[in-house]
Amino acid sequence: PTICSTQAEAKTMIEQRHNDEAAAMIATAGWGKSRSPEWHAGLHNAVAWHLAGQPLGHGRSTCPHAPKTAQRDAWLDGWAVGQAACLREGKDALI
């Protein structure tokens, strides 16, 4: 299966199953093995929110890091990679 190939239920809240599915997909894909924990957290967030069927931009505002920090930059980069991967796989997740 591709990184975002599950059935998303439109307009649901993110649930534990979305987090579990995202973690499994990311582990299978092996993305960013040398990346920081913050980068992985952003990637995971984007994929999980997509799996929950959330619309454009959902999840990005949940970045837990302060503006103008390396941690925030890493988290947002991981988030953008996750959104792009879902889009590349033909899913309706746009940045």
C-alpha positions in Angstrom: 0.0 0.0 0.0 1.0 3.6 -0.5 1.7 6.0 2.3 -1.8 7.4 2.4 -3.8 4.6 1.0 -6.6 4.1 3.5 -10.2 5.2 3.5 -10.6 8.6 5.2 -13.9 9.5 6.7 -14.7 13.1 5.8 -14.9 15.6 8.6 -14.2 13.3 11.5 -12.0 14.4 14.4 -8.6 12.8 14.7 -8.8 9.6 16.7 -6.2 7.1 18.0 -6.8 4.9 15.0 -5.6 7.7 12.7 -2.5 8.1 14.8 -1.9 4.3 14.7 -2.4 4.1 10.9 -0.1 7.1 10.3 2.6 5.5 12.5 2.3 2.2 10.6 2.5 3.9 7.2 5.5 6.1 8.1 7.3 3.1 9.6 6.6 1.0 6.4 7.8 3.8 4.2 10.9 4.4 6.3 10.9 8.1 5.7 13.4 10.5 7.3 15.4 7.9 9.3 18.0 10.5 9.9 15.6 13.3 10.7 14.8 14.8 14.1 12.0 13.8 16.4 10.4 17.2 15.7 10.4 16.5 12.0 8.9 13.1 12.5 6.2 14.6 14.7 5.2 17.1 12.0 5.1 14.3 9.4 3.0 12.1 11.6 0.6 15.0 12.3 0.0 15.7 8.6 -0.6 12.1 7.7 -2.9 11.5 10.7 -5.0 14.6 10.0 -5.3 13.5 6.4 -6.4 10.1 7.4 -9.1 11.7 9.6 -10.4 13.4 6.4 -9.7 16.9 7.5 -9.8 19.7 5.0 -7.0 22.0 3.7 -4.5 23.0 6.3 -5.9 21.1 9.3 -3.3 20.1 11.8 -0.7 22.7 10.9 -1.8 25.0 13.6 -1.2 22.3 16.2 2.6 22.8 15.9 3.7 22.7 19.6 6.9 24.7 19.1 7.4 28.4 19.5 7.9 30.6 16.4 11.4 31.3 15.2 12.9 28.1 16.6 14.7 25.3 14.9 12.2 22.8 16.4 9.3 24.6 14.8 11.1 24.8 11.4 11.7 21.0 11.6 8.1 20.2 12.6 6.7 22.4 9.8 9.1 20.8 7.3 8.0 17.3 8.3 4.4 18.4 8.1 4.9 19.8 4.6 6.5 16.5 3.5 3.5 14.6 4.9 1.0 16.8 3.1 3.0 16.5 -0.2 3.2 12.7 0.1 -0.6 12.4 0.5 -1.1 14.8 -2.5 1.5 12.8 -4.6 -0.4 9.6 -3.8 -3.5 11.1 -5.4 -5.2 11.9 -2.2 -7.1 15.1 -1.4 -4.6 16.6 1.1 -3.3 19.9 0.0 -0.8 22.2 1.6 
